[in-house]
Amino acid sequence: MTRPLSVVALALGVAALLPAQQPQYGPAYEEEPFGKVPEIAVEKEVKGKTAKVVLRPKADVTAYTLVNKAGMRVKILTLGGIVAEIHAPDKDGKLADVALGFDSIDGYVAGHPYFGCITGRVANRVGNAAFKLDGKEYKLAANNGKHSLHGGTNGFDKMLWRPEAGVGTTGPWLKLFYVSKDGEEGYPGNLSTTVTYTLTNANELRIDYSATTDKPTPVNLTNHTYFNLAGHASGDVLGHELQLAADRYTPGDASLLPTGKIEPVKGTPFDFTTAAKIGDRIKEAKGDPVGYDLNYVHGEKRVDVPKLVATVTEPKSGRVLEVFTTEPGIQLYTGNFLDGKTKGKGGAAYNQYGAFCLEAQFFPDSPNKSEFPSIVLKPGEEYRQTTVYKFGVKK
């Protein structure tokens, strides 16, 4: 359905649009079909008998396009809360899509490296796909070697979220709801989750997360958008300039699992406390494959007001991305595993270093690292975090 856009546009005094048209200026939103997803089901032992449990029914996926007063556009799917498109202006006012993704549902169903999605119930890695909580061991799905990654085999990225859209004083918004049932991917408790995307008239994509539970459970949510500020199909991001407000990091082993230590970045290729090109020292970062894939530490706990933790500049277009968050850590990933085999929007081949991710989070493997800040959410508490991706230009 595209009628909500016309209704909202008229209510705000914006010229009415035909259903097939893209809105030029908002604040407004457009709703349209984006294909169907197949059922996901598993066999489970229920009361001594093997039974089929449907994790995701066969269903329609809807795309919502948010448009602000400046004409910036963001497309978000009800599948996994995926940010499928971000059309941001350059120094000349020209819009380009700066998020990697697919034109149709087929690419997302076929499997992808977490393009644009909400990751959870626990983002990043949980060592050996297990953790102990209140004396009980919980076994998780091992989907990254022997570890559990981004919530497991069927994490939040593969689930259908119930949508609600509207327009507020700061811009259009999309609110997504999902209930992760007790035992899903091995995690305890029914977790009621809400994620709200707001495209502000200041060209900010604001993401507000909240969750409650009926049993103690670890929770660590983030968004996994792959950015290329020159445009999603423009090649590598090695010339992008990055500055991070983080002077420490959590070193990892060969499998990228943190060792439990927190070390200074000074004197290492991980030091971006002063702005530098992503490609300047990327080969020194080593790894298999070589590149950046690590958690930076810029705090000890969650803060109430999002603070600036990262700034990325693309010199040719002049586009600037600033990241603000309430979370104490942020994962820098430079698309090391992209190999050109994944064909994205317009048939673009996404090659190694073709994008970067900045994932606001608590530290990886926190359920198994008592030295890291706890991510356990208890009944009666509310998980809340906010991350803001602000787009601007440097002329």
N, C-alpha and C positions, 0 to 999 in steps of 0.2 A: 504493500500500500504506500502510495506517495501523498495521499491527501493531507496527512498531518502537517506536511511542510506548508502547503498552501494555506491551511487554516491558521497556522502559527504566523506565517508571513503577513496575512491580512490583518490579524489581530494586532500586529506591531506596526502596521502602516507600510509594510514592504510590498512592492508590486507582486501580485499573484502570479504563480508559476504554473505552467502546465505540468501534469504528473511526470512526463518523461524528461523534463528539463532539470539541469543541475542548478541549484541556487547560486546566484552570483555574490550576493551580499546578505548577511543575516542581521541580527541573530535569528537563526532558524535551524530546522533539522528536516531531513528527508529519510523516509523509511521505504526499503525496497527488498524484494526477495533476493537471496543469494545462493539458492540451490538447496539440496537435501544432504543430510549425513546418514550413513547406515547405522544400524544398531551395533552397540558394543555390549557383549554379554560374556559372562564367565560361568564356569561350573564350580559350585561350592557345596560343601557338606552342610546340610541343614537338617538337624534332628536325626542324624544317622543316615540320611539319604542324600544322594547327589541331586542337586537341583540347579536349574538355570537361573542366574541372577542377571537382570538387565541393568547395566550401568548407565547406558545412554540409549534411549529409544530412537528408532528411525524417525527423523523429523526434519522440518524445514528450518533453514537458517535465515535470519534477517540481518540486513546491513543498515546501519544508521549513519548518515552523513551529517555531521555537525558543521555549521557555517557561522562565522562570527561577522561583526560589522566590517572588518577589514577585508573580508572575502577569503580568509584562510579556511581550509576545509580539512576535516579528519573523518575517515570512514572506520567504523568499528563494527565487528560482527558479534552476534549472540553466541557463536561458537567460540568458547574459550576467551571471550572478551578481547578478541584479536584486533589490534590496531592495524588495519590493512592498508591504509593510505594516510599520509600527512602532506598536504599541499601548503608549503610555506614560501613566503616571498624572498627574493634575493635583493641585492642592493639597488636594483633597478625596478623593483616591484613585481618582477616576473615570478609566477608560481611554479614550483616543481615538486614532484612527489619524492620525499626524502626518506621513506620507509620501505624496506624490502618486504615483498609479499607476492601474492598471486592474484590474477584477474578473476578466477573462478574458485568454486568450492573444491574442485578436483585436486588442486595442489595441496590444500590443507588436509584433505582426507587421505591422500597418498602417503603422507608423512613429511615432516619438515623440521628444521632445527629451531623450533619454538618461535617462529616469526611472530612478533607483535603481541604475544599472548600473556594472559595472567598465569603465573606459575604458582602452584600450591598443591597440597596444604603446606608443604615446606619447600620453598625455593632452594635451589642449589643442591649440594650433596649431603647425604646422610651416610656416614661410613658403615660399610659392611651391611647396608640395608637393614639396620636394626638399632634400637635404642632402649634404654631402661627408664621407666618413669614410675615413681612410687613403689620401687621394688619389683615391678613386673617388666619383663622383656617383650617388646613389640617387634615383630618381623615385618619388614616392608618389601615391596616389589623391587628387585635388583634389576634396574634398566640401564645402568652405566657401569659395565663390568660387574664388580661385586658390590657396588654402591647403588643407592637410590638417588635419582636425580629429578629435581623439579616436581616432586610429588608422586613419582612412580610411573608405571606403564600407562595408567589411565588417570592422569592428574587433572587439575582444573583446566588445563589448556584444551582438553578434549571434551569437556562437558558443555551442555547447553545451558545458558543463563537466561533467566526470565527478565525481559526488558521493561523499562519505563522511561519515557523521554519527555523533555519539556524545555522551556526557555526561562531562564532566571535573569536577575538584574545584571549578572556579570557575563552571561552568554548562554548558549544552548548546552544541555547536559543529557547524558544517558546513564541511567542507574541500572545495574545488573545484579540479580539475586541468584544465589545458588546455595543449596543445603547439601553439604558433604556428610553422608551417613556414617554412623558409628561402624568402624571396621573397614571403611573404604580405603583401599591401598594399604591396609594394615594399621591405620591411625585410629586412636580411640576417640569416642565422643561424636555426637551430631554437631557439626559446625555450620552455623548459619552465617553466610558471608554476603556482604554487599560491597560492590565496587562502583564508584561514581566517577565518570569521565565528564569534565567540564571544559569546553573550549572557550576561554575568556576572550573578551574583546581586546585584551592586551597581548593576544597571540600566545597564550599559555595553554598547554594541555595539562590540566590539573587532574590528578588521580587520587581519590580519597577511598581508603579501604577501611572496612569495619567488620568485626566478627564476634560471635558469642558461641559458647559451647556448654554442653551439659556434663562433660567429663574433662578432667585435666588433659591437655593435648598440646603438642608443639605447633606453633603457627608462625610462618614466615612467608609473606606474600610479596610479589614484585611483578613488574611488567618487563617483558623481554623483547621490546622493539629493537630492530636492527636499523640504525641510522646511517645514511650517507648524505651529508649536507649539500653535496654537489648534484644530487639526484640519484635515485635508487639504481639506475643502470649506467652510472658514469665511471665505473672502474673502482680502483682501490681508494682507501681513506688514509693512506700513509702520509699524505701531505696535509691532512687536517691537523690543526694545532690544538693541543689539549693542556688544560691546567686543572689540577685537582687540589682541593683544600684538605689534603690528607698527607701526613708525614710518617704514617706507619702502614703496615700491611700484614696479612696473615700468610706466611709462606706455606706452600703445599708440597706434597710428595709427588712422585711420578704420575699418580692417578688424579692429581689436582685436589686431593683431600688435605685440608689444613693440618699442620703438625701440632697445633695447639699454641704455638708461639706467636707473639706479636713483635715485629721487628721494625726498625726505622728504614725508610726508603732511601735515606741519604747515602750516596756512594753506590747505589744500585741502578740498573736500567729501568727500575720501576718508579723513579723519582720524577713526578710531574708537578712538584710544588711550584716550579717556574714553568711557564708555558713552553712547550716543545712540540715538534712534529711527532705524530704517532710513529712514523717510520724511522725516526732518527736512530733509535737504539733497539728496535724491535727484534733484531737478530740476536742481540745479547740476552734477551729475555728467555731464550732457549725454549724448551718444552717439546712435546711431540703431539701435534705439529708445533712449530715455532710460532710464538706470538704471545700477546697478553691475555691472560685468563686468570684473574686473581682478585681477591677481596681487599679493598683499601679501608683503612680504619681512620675515621675522622671524629669519632666520639665514643663514649662508653655506654650510652643509653639513648633511648628515644627522647627527642625534645618536643616541646609543644608547638613551636613555630618552625616551619621548614626553613632550613638555612642553605646558602649557596655552597655546593660541594664540588661542582664541576663546570667548566666552561670549554666549549669546543668551537673553533672558528675554521671555516673553509675559505681560504684566501681569495679564490677566483670569484665565487658567487657573493662573498661577503656575508653569507649566512652565519649566524652565531646561535648556538644552543647553550642555554644555562640550565643546570639541574639543581633544584632545591629539594631537600627532603628532611623528614623528621627522623630518619633511620641513622644508626651509627656507622653503617658500612655501605660500600658501593662496589659492585663487581664490574671491572673493566674487561670486556671481551672484544677481540678484534677480528672476529669471523675466521679464526684459524682453520676451522674444519670445513669451511666452504671450499668447494673444489670445481665449480663450474658445471657440475652435473645437474644442479638444481636450476630449472628454468622458471624465472619469475614473471612479473608483469611485462607484457609486450614481448615475451620470449627471451628476456634478458638472462644471460648466464651470470650467475652470482659466483664470482671467483674468490679465492682466498684473499682476506683483508678487504673485501668489498663493502664492509660495514663495521660499525662498532656498536656495542651495547653498553649502557650504563644502568645497572640494575641496583636500585636502592634496596637495602636488606639489613638483617642482622647477620652474624657471621656464619659461614658454612659449617656444617656438622656441629652446630651448637648443642643439639640434644646429647651428644657424646663428649662434649668438652666443657667441664665444669668451670674452667678458667675463662670461658667466654660468657657474655651476658645471656641470661636465660631467655628462651622464646616460648616457655610454657604458659599457656592461657588456661585459667581456671574458671569454673562456673561462678557466675556473679561478676566476672570481670568483662571488659570489652577491649578487644584488639582494635587499635586505631592507628593508621599511619597515612601520611600524605606525601606525595611526590609530585613535583611540578616541572614540566619540560617547557621552558620559555624560549620562544624563537624571536630572534632579532637580526639586525644587520650591522656590519662594520663597514663603513664607506671609506 
